[in-house]
Amino acid sequence: MTTLIQYASLICVTAGLVCGVLVLGTTRDLRTALRTALDFWLAAGLLRLALPNSTTQLLAIVAIIAVRQLVSRALSAHPRPAPDAAQGRQ
């Protein structure tokens, strides 16, 4: 059972990388891509909670959640450029 959970966690990490790159390539929006990847990585951390707990695993999950919250707040603090301003530079 623990091996299955470890593989599921690894799949979530990989899916986060792949989906983040796909979203970035499709939408050209770094914020959305980073949020997508962070959500998958948060899922991987939560899956690891199903494993026998150790202090380091719990601290790693807390760190993932904290980083996700900080990045989300930092990205929302900076306004997006207006579409007209972006088109004028081309």
Secondary structure, DSSP 8 states (H G I E B T S, - for coil): -HHHHHHHHHHHHHHHHHHHHHHHHHH--HHHHHHHHHHHHHHHHHHHTTS---HHHHHHHHHHHHHHHHHHHHHHHS----HHHHHHT-
